[in-house]
Amino acid sequence: MKNYSMDGKTVMITGASRGIGAATARAFAAAGANVALIARSTDAIAELAGEIGEKALAIPCDVARYNNVAAAVSATAETFGGLDVLIGNAGVIDPIGHLHDNDPDTWSRTIDINLKGVMHGMRAAMPGMIAQGHGTIITISSGAAHGPVEGWSAYCASKAGAFMLTRTADLEAREKGLRIMGLSPGTVATDMQREIKASGINPVSQLDWTDHIPPEWPAQALLWMCTGAADGYLGTDISLRDEDIRQKVGLI
């Protein structure tokens, strides 16, 4: 894999307790960045911060609550002297099942986390980034943002909304110095895939574990996306299924 330098940069990662979020925290810290670990799983992010060391700050936070996210952004900026990169990774897939059977409260909670959580991060981080004249915001997207998947109505709707939110934020803030885009990683070997497998619904649940890429791949892609080499993709979703992208990132 290629080496990318993030020396002196501060990165805030939501959903940092496991999967892509935890792999991303390790990758950015190894590249020299300060990392703020944001998640509801207090013990998990505390353990990860202990592993990373003094460059890591663990902040318990529910991204569905704007005040939580705003406080986390403030704490990150106060601790490290600013915020350069926001990675909106927190996400859930429940409820998996047909729409006519879904529990409305569980469905709404997915919107709160996957869509409103992304907006909360952007809204809290953008004023400081605009004031300093630079900043990168990357949202973890999905192929489900661009096409329907059986049993995933809440996930598809929330990811489609987050994609349009990314496009709108780019439209409004690119000229102010912000770089905003999404990463669609494909299927990744995380706990979410175990939930999908257990559901038995749609072709994704039938995939073998070996069909999924490791979480270190999207982490590497996120590092690349923080460089000028990714500027041609601002306002769009970058797909890690694309072999050309994998080549540029340094994965093949």
ZIKAZI-V760701 format. One record per residue. RES is the residue in one letter. PHI is phi as a letter, one per 40 degrees, with the letter a starting at -180 (999 if undefined). PSI is psi in radians with two decimals (none if undefined). D_LAST is the distance of its C-alpha to the last C-alpha in Angstrom with 1 decimal. Layout:
RES;PHI;PSI;D_LAST + RES;PHI;PSI;D_LAST
This chain:
M;999;2.64;8.2 + K;c;2.71;10.2 + N;b;2.29;13.9 + Y;b;2.45;15.9 + S;c;2.24;19.7 + M;b;0.46;21.9 + D;d;2.27;25.0 + G;g;-0.05;28.2 + K;c;2.67;26.7 + T;b;2.26;27.9 + V;b;2.29;25.8 + M;b;2.23;27.5 + I;b;2.06;25.6 + T;c;2.68;27.5 + G;g;0.70;27.1 + A;c;0.05;25.9 + S;c;-0.32;27.5 + R;a;3.07;24.8 + G;f;-2.36;21.5 + I;c;-0.68;19.3 + G;c;-0.82;22.1 + A;c;-0.72;22.5 + A;c;-0.66;18.8 + T;c;-0.73;18.9 + A;d;-0.78;22.1 + R;c;-0.72;20.8 + A;c;-0.78;17.7 + F;c;-0.66;20.1 + A;c;-0.72;22.7 + A;c;-0.48;20.5 + A;c;0.00;19.7 + G;h;0.03;23.5 + A;c;2.69;24.6 + N;c;2.43;27.6 + V;b;2.23;26.9 + A;c;2.11;29.4 + L;c;2.02;28.9 + I;b;2.16;30.6 + A;a;2.86;31.5 + R;c;-0.40;34.5 + S;c;1.50;33.7 + T;d;-0.85;35.6 + D;c;-0.70;35.2 + A;c;-0.77;31.5 + I;c;-0.52;30.8 + A;c;-0.72;33.5 + E;c;-0.73;31.8 + L;c;-0.70;28.4 + A;c;-0.67;30.2 + G;c;-0.64;31.9 + E;c;-0.76;28.7 + I;c;-0.73;27.2 + G;h;-2.68;30.6 + E;c;-0.27;32.4 + K;c;-0.04;29.6 + A;b;2.48;29.7 + L;b;2.14;32.4 + A;c;2.19;32.9 + I;b;1.84;34.8 + P;c;2.31;36.0 + C;a;2.40;35.8 + D;b;1.92;36.2 + V;c;-0.29;34.2 + A;c;-0.19;36.7 + R;b;1.99;39.4 + Y;d;-0.72;39.2 + N;c;-0.63;41.5 + N;c;-0.82;39.1 + V;c;-0.75;36.1 + A;c;-0.71;38.3 + A;c;-0.65;39.5 + A;c;-0.71;36.0 + V;c;-0.76;35.0 + S;c;-0.77;38.3 + A;c;-0.68;37.8 + T;c;-0.84;34.3 + A;c;-0.67;35.6 + E;c;-0.67;38.7 + T;c;-0.74;36.9 + F;b;-0.01;34.2 + G;g;0.34;36.0 + G;i;-3.13;34.0 + L;a;2.13;31.0 + D;b;-0.60;28.0 + V;b;2.33;25.5 + L;b;2.18;26.3 + I;b;1.93;23.8 + G;c;1.59;25.6 + N;b;-0.37;24.0 + A;d;2.29;27.2 + G;a;2.65;27.6 + V;b;2.83;29.4 + I;b;-0.19;29.5 + D;c;2.59;33.2 + P;c;2.39;35.2 + I;c;2.06;33.4 + G;i;2.95;36.0 + H;c;2.50;37.9 + L;d;-0.69;39.2 + H;c;-0.19;42.8 + D;b;-0.15;42.5 + N;c;2.53;40.6 + D;c;2.10;42.4 + P;d;-0.63;42.8 + D;c;-0.73;42.6 + T;c;-0.71;39.3 + W;d;-0.81;37.9 + S;c;-0.62;39.2 + R;c;-0.62;37.7 + T;c;-0.70;34.2 + I;c;-0.72;35.0 + D;d;-0.70;36.3 + I;c;-0.92;33.1 + N;c;-0.55;30.3 + L;b;-1.01;32.1 + K;c;-0.56;34.9 + G;c;-0.67;32.8 + V;c;-0.79;30.3 + M;c;-0.73;33.4 + H;c;-0.73;35.0 + G;c;-0.81;32.1 + M;c;-0.84;32.0 + R;c;-0.65;35.8 + A;c;-0.61;36.1 + A;c;-0.54;33.4 + M;c;-0.72;33.9 + P;d;-0.78;37.4 + G;c;-0.68;36.4 + M;c;-0.72;33.2 + I;c;-0.72;35.4 + A;c;-0.64;38.0 + Q;c;-0.17;35.7 + G;g;0.13;34.1 + H;a;2.80;30.5 + G;i;2.63;28.2 + T;b;2.29;25.1 + I;b;2.12;25.3 + I;b;2.24;22.4 + T;b;2.35;23.3 + I;c;1.96;21.3 + S;c;-2.73;21.8 + S;a;2.71;21.2 + G;d;-0.42;21.3 + A;c;-0.21;24.9 + A;c;-0.30;25.7 + H;b;-0.09;25.6 + G;a;2.60;27.1 + P;c;2.56;29.5 + V;b;2.24;28.8 + E;d;2.29;31.7 + G;g;-0.05;33.1 + W;b;0.68;31.1 + S;d;-0.74;33.6 + A;c;-0.74;33.6 + Y;c;-0.83;29.8 + C;c;-0.80;29.3 + A;c;-0.72;32.2 + S;c;-0.69;31.2 + K;c;-0.62;27.6 + A;c;-0.72;28.9 + G;c;-0.73;31.4 + A;c;-0.61;28.9 + F;c;-0.78;26.8 + M;c;-0.58;30.1 + L;c;-0.73;31.0 + T;c;-0.78;27.8 + R;c;-0.72;28.6 + T;c;-0.75;32.2 + A;c;-0.70;31.4 + D;c;-0.77;29.3 + L;d;-0.70;32.1 + E;c;-0.49;34.6 + A;b;-0.08;32.9 + R;c;-0.76;30.5 + E;c;-0.20;33.4 + K;c;0.10;34.3 + G;h;0.06;31.2 + L;c;2.54;29.1 + R;b;2.01;25.4 + I;b;2.25;25.2 + M;a;3.09;22.5 + G;b;2.73;20.9 + L;b;2.09;17.7 + S;b;1.80;17.5 + P;c;-0.20;15.0 + G;g;-2.80;15.9 + T;c;2.26;17.4 + V;b;2.49;16.8 + A;c;1.45;18.4 + T;b;3.10;21.4 + D;c;-0.51;25.1 + M;c;-0.65;25.2 + Q;c;-0.49;23.6 + R;c;-0.69;26.4 + E;c;-0.77;28.9 + I;c;-0.77;27.5 + K;d;-0.75;27.5 + A;c;-0.45;31.1 + S;c;-0.60;32.3 + G;g;0.16;31.7 + I;b;2.34;31.7 + N;g;2.83;29.4 + P;c;-0.45;26.5 + V;c;-0.61;24.1 + S;c;-0.24;26.4 + Q;c;-0.07;26.1 + L;c;2.57;22.3 + D;c;2.71;21.6 + W;d;-0.56;20.3 + T;c;-0.20;17.3 + D;c;-0.30;16.4 + H;c;2.52;15.8 + I;c;2.72;12.7 + P;c;2.64;13.7 + P;c;-0.32;15.4 + E;c;-0.41;13.4 + W;c;-0.92;10.6 + P;c;-0.55;13.2 + A;c;-0.75;14.7 + Q;c;-0.69;11.9 + A;c;-0.67;11.9 + L;c;-0.65;15.7 + L;c;-0.81;15.6 + W;c;-0.66;13.8 + M;c;-0.29;16.4 + C;c;0.00;19.1 + T;b;2.87;18.4 + G;c;-0.31;20.0 + A;c;-0.37;16.7 + A;c;0.11;17.1 + D;c;-0.46;20.8 + G;c;-0.13;20.5 + Y;b;0.16;19.8 + L;d;2.40;22.9 + G;g;0.11;25.0 + T;b;3.04;22.4 + D;c;2.26;20.0 + I;c;2.24;16.3 + S;c;2.16;14.7 + L;c;-0.06;11.5 + R;c;-0.34;11.9 + D;c;2.08;11.2 + E;c;-0.54;8.0 + D;c;-0.70;9.2 + I;c;-0.76;9.4 + R;d;-0.65;6.0 + Q;c;-0.83;5.2 + K;c;-0.66;8.4 + V;c;-0.50;8.1 + G;h;0.39;5.6 + L;c;-0.37;3.8 + I;b;none;0.0
